[in-house]
Amino acid sequence: MLKEQRGAAVARALEAELPGAGLGFLGEGNERGTRQTREQEGPMSAALLVGYSSSSSSEGEDESGSGAEPKESGSRGRPPPPPRLPLPDSVLNMFPDSEDELVDDVEKHGGRIRTFPHERGIWATHVWVPYEAKEDFFDLLDILMTQAQKVLPRLVKMEEFHISLSQSVVLRYHWITPFMQSLKGHMAPFYRFLFTANQVKVYTNQEKTRTFLGLEVTAGHSHFLDLVSEVDRVMEEFDLATFYKEPSFHISLAWCVGDARSRLDEGVVRELQETVNSFDDSAPLLRVRAEQVRCKSGNKFFSFPLK
């Protein structure tokens, strides 16, 4: 009985001397102190350290080779911590890495190359007058495409038709609302007007990365210049690029990647023009009423009706 009381007293004394023993782990500095205590106190002190693991034996390491102390199955031993469960993908995707670069996949938009890099919070913006194509227009377009693709097979038909009033510019998200309010005010005084687009012409973008086959405006040019003048004022308010100094207003019919002007030479353009001139009812078909101005910013569309 006396030996048991002495043993308990020694145990309580050693627990008080060992830093961090009550926390269930030993740091590197404490581990060296433990070896010295073992040598000084003998088997009794070594027995009291059973059940306390080194910090190096925590998650992800094989305990059989980590040098950790074996765990005691008695009442003084502590159960191992439960394994950490991985976060589901639905939660991880809520917090993407802000440093990850956005990869622009050209395959998603026909191989076209952006004129400016895609960034978060940046919205591509464009202003134009729409052209609502009728069935007869598509009949004419099919004939023109058949002819043009004989010399340029990669030519692709446009899905929508319009006459641009601005270059493609970029807006910060918080600029979209004030930009549209300003554009609405500048478009408000304008009336509807008629224009004609019947002159076949080949265009490229500024970077020469795309080629377009279009119909140039031959009547109503001054009306478009007036619209562009006001659109430019809005662009200047937001320190954005204005339109071209001597614009050739046109309806793009088809496009392809690269500079293909050498393939769509004067001879090809002449043949396409003859097709337009000889097409039944081409004159009224290509004489159009401009009734509204539209603007797209990112995935948002805005319409500004003319009087």
C-alpha positions in Angstrom: 0.0 0.0 0.0 2.8 2.4 0.9 4.6 1.6 -2.4 1.5 2.4 -4.4 1.1 5.8 -2.6 4.7 6.7 -3.3 4.3 5.7 -7.0 1.2 8.0 -7.3 3.1 10.9 -5.7 6.0 10.5 -8.1 3.6 10.4 -11.1 1.9 13.6 -10.0 5.3 15.3 -9.6 6.4 14.3 -13.1 3.2 15.5 -14.7 3.7 18.9 -13.2 7.3 19.1 -14.5 6.6 18.0 -18.1 5.6 21.1 -20.2 2.7 20.4 -22.6 1.9 17.0 -21.2 -1.7 17.9 -20.6 -2.1 19.0 -24.3 -1.5 15.6 -25.7 1.6 16.4 -27.8 5.3 17.2 -27.4 7.2 19.7 -29.6 10.7 19.2 -30.8 12.3 21.0 -27.9 10.1 19.1 -25.3 11.1 15.8 -26.8 14.8 16.3 -26.1 13.8 17.2 -22.5 11.8 14.0 -22.3 14.9 11.9 -23.1 16.9 13.6 -20.4 14.0 13.0 -17.9 13.8 9.3 -18.9 17.6 8.9 -18.2 17.3 10.6 -14.8 14.1 9.1 -13.5 14.4 5.6 -14.9 11.6 3.1 -15.9 8.9 4.8 -13.8 9.1 8.1 -15.7 9.2 6.4 -19.0 6.0 4.5 -18.2 4.3 7.9 -17.4 5.0 9.2 -20.9 3.2 6.3 -22.7 0.1 7.6 -24.5 1.5 11.1 -25.5 2.4 11.3 -29.2 4.8 13.5 -31.0 3.4 16.3 -33.1 5.1 14.7 -36.1 2.8 11.7 -35.9 -0.3 13.7 -36.8 -2.3 13.4 -40.1 -0.8 11.9 -43.2 2.2 10.0 -41.7 2.7 6.3 -41.1 2.9 5.8 -37.3 4.9 2.6 -37.6 7.8 4.5 -39.1 7.4 8.0 -37.6 9.2 7.5 -34.3 6.0 8.2 -32.3 5.5 6.7 -28.9 3.2 3.6 -28.8 -0.3 4.4 -27.5 -1.5 2.8 -24.2 -4.8 1.0 -24.2 -5.4 1.8 -20.6 -7.5 4.6 -19.0 -4.6 7.2 -19.4 -4.4 6.7 -23.2 -6.3 9.1 -25.6 -8.2 7.9 -28.6 -6.8 8.9 -32.0 -8.4 12.0 -33.6 -11.1 11.3 -36.2 -10.0 11.6 -39.8 -10.8 14.9 -41.6 -13.5 14.6 -44.2 -12.7 16.3 -47.6 -14.8 19.2 -48.6 -17.3 18.5 -51.4 -16.6 20.0 -54.9 -19.7 22.1 -54.7 -18.2 24.0 -51.7 -14.7 24.2 -53.2 -16.1 25.7 -56.4 -17.6 28.5 -54.5 -14.2 29.9 -53.7 -12.0 29.8 -56.9 -8.4 30.8 -56.7 -8.3 34.5 -57.5 -4.9 34.1 -59.1 -6.0 31.5 -61.6 -5.9 32.9 -65.1 -9.0 32.7 -67.3 -8.2 30.6 -70.3 -9.8 31.8 -73.6 -10.7 28.8 -75.7 -10.8 29.9 -79.3 -12.6 26.7 -80.3 -15.7 27.9 -78.5 -16.1 30.9 -80.9 -15.0 29.6 -84.2 -11.3 30.2 -83.8 -11.8 34.0 -83.5 -9.1 35.8 -81.6 -10.1 38.4 -79.0 -8.9 42.0 -79.6 -8.4 42.3 -75.9 -7.9 39.7 -73.1 -10.8 38.3 -71.2 -10.8 39.4 -67.6 -13.1 39.2 -64.6 -15.2 42.4 -64.3 -14.5 43.5 -67.8 -17.5 43.5 -70.3 -17.1 43.7 -74.0 -19.5 46.4 -75.3 -20.7 47.2 -78.8 -23.3 49.7 -80.3 -25.1 49.0 -83.6 -28.3 49.5 -85.8 -29.9 46.1 -86.4 -31.0 44.7 -89.8 -34.0 42.4 -89.6 -33.4 40.0 -92.4 -36.4 38.7 -94.4 -36.7 35.4 -96.3 -35.8 37.0 -99.7 -32.6 38.3 -98.1 -31.6 34.8 -97.1 -32.2 33.6 -100.6 -29.8 36.2 -101.9 -27.3 35.4 -99.2 -27.3 31.7 -100.1 -26.5 32.5 -103.7 -23.7 34.8 -102.7 -22.3 32.2 -100.2 -22.2 29.5 -102.9 -20.2 31.8 -105.2 -17.8 33.1 -102.5 -17.1 29.6 -101.0 -15.8 28.4 -104.4 -12.7 30.6 -103.8 -12.8 30.7 -100.0 -14.4 27.5 -98.6 -13.8 28.5 -94.9 -16.2 31.5 -95.2 -19.0 31.3 -92.6 -22.4 32.9 -92.9 -23.3 35.5 -90.2 -26.0 34.6 -87.8 -27.2 38.2 -87.2 -27.0 41.3 -89.3 -26.3 44.9 -88.3 -24.5 48.1 -89.0 -21.9 49.0 -86.4 -21.9 52.5 -84.7 -18.9 51.8 -82.4 -15.8 49.7 -82.1 -15.8 46.9 -79.5 -14.8 48.4 -76.2 -14.6 47.2 -72.6 -16.7 48.5 -69.7 -16.2 47.8 -66.0 -19.3 46.3 -64.5 -20.2 49.3 -62.4 -20.0 51.5 -65.6 -22.7 49.7 -67.5 -25.7 51.5 -66.0 -24.4 55.0 -66.3 -23.1 54.2 -69.8 -26.5 53.0 -70.9 -28.2 56.0 -69.3 -25.9 58.4 -71.2 -26.4 56.5 -74.5 -30.1 56.6 -74.1 -30.0 60.4 -73.7 -27.8 60.9 -76.7 -30.0 58.7 -78.9 -33.3 60.3 -77.8 -33.4 63.2 -80.4 -33.0 61.0 -83.5 -35.8 60.0 -85.9 -36.1 56.8 -87.9 -34.6 56.9 -91.4 -34.2 54.9 -94.6 -30.9 53.6 -95.9 -29.7 51.3 -98.7 -26.9 48.8 -98.4 -26.2 47.2 -101.8 -22.5 47.5 -102.6 -20.4 44.3 -102.2 -17.1 45.0 -100.4 -14.4 43.1 -98.4 -13.3 44.2 -95.0 -10.9 43.1 -92.3 -10.7 44.1 -88.6 -7.9 46.3 -87.4 -5.7 43.4 -86.3 -6.2 41.6 -89.7 -7.3 38.5 -87.8 -10.7 38.3 -89.5 -12.0 39.0 -93.0 -15.7 40.0 -93.7 -17.8 40.0 -96.9 -20.3 42.8 -96.6 -22.8 45.1 -98.3 -21.8 48.8 -98.0 -24.3 51.6 -97.3 -24.8 53.7 -100.4 -27.7 55.9 -99.2 -28.3 57.2 -95.7 -24.6 57.6 -94.9 -25.1 61.0 -93.3 -27.7 59.6 -90.8 -25.2 57.1 -89.6 -22.5 59.8 -89.2 -24.9 61.7 -87.0 -25.5 58.7 -84.8 -21.8 57.9 -84.6 -21.1 61.5 -83.5 -23.3 61.1 -80.5 -22.1 57.6 -79.7 -18.5 58.9 -79.7 -19.5 61.6 -77.2 -20.6 58.8 -74.8 -17.4 56.9 -75.4 -15.4 60.0 -74.6 -17.3 60.4 -71.3 -15.9 57.0 -70.2 -12.5 57.5 -71.8 -13.2 54.8 -74.4 -12.1 54.5 -78.0 -14.3 56.3 -80.5 -15.3 55.0 -84.0 -13.2 55.1 -87.1 -12.5 58.6 -88.6 -13.8 57.7 -92.1 -16.2 54.8 -91.5 -17.5 52.6 -94.2 -20.9 51.6 -92.9 -21.9 48.1 -94.0 -23.8 44.9 -93.2 -21.5 41.9 -92.8 -22.8 38.8 -94.6 -20.0 36.3 -93.9 -16.6 36.0 -92.2 -13.5 33.9 -91.8 -10.4 33.8 -89.7 -7.3 35.5 -91.1 -6.7 38.1 -93.8 -8.3 36.6 -96.9 -8.5 39.7 -99.1 -6.2 38.2 -101.7 -8.7 35.3 -102.2 -11.7 37.7 -102.4 -10.1 39.8 -105.1 -11.7 42.4 -107.5 -12.8 39.7 -109.9 -14.7 37.8 -107.2 -16.2 41.0 -105.8 -17.3 42.0 -109.3 -19.1 38.6 -109.8 -20.8 38.9 -106.5 -22.0 42.5 -107.3 -23.5 41.3 -110.6 -25.5 38.7 -108.6 -26.8 41.4 -106.2 -27.8 43.7 -109.1 -29.6 40.9 -111.0 -31.4 39.5 -108.0 -35.2 40.0 -108.3 -36.5 42.8 -106.1 -33.0 43.5 -104.7 -33.6 47.3 -104.7 -36.5 47.2 -102.2 -35.0 44.3 -100.4 -31.8 46.2 -99.5 -33.6 49.5 -98.8 -34.1 49.4 -95.0 -35.7 51.5 -92.3 -33.5 52.1 -89.2 -35.9 52.0 -86.2 -33.7 51.5 -83.2 -30.1 51.5 -81.8 -29.0 48.5 -79.8 -26.1 47.9 -77.4 -24.7 44.7 -75.9 -22.4 44.7 -72.9 -21.3 41.2 -71.9 -24.5 39.2 -71.9 -26.8 42.2 -71.4 -28.8 43.7 -74.3 -30.2 47.2 -74.5 -32.5 48.8 -77.0 -33.1 52.5 -77.8 -36.0 53.1 -80.2 -35.8 56.1 -82.6 -38.7 58.5 -82.9 
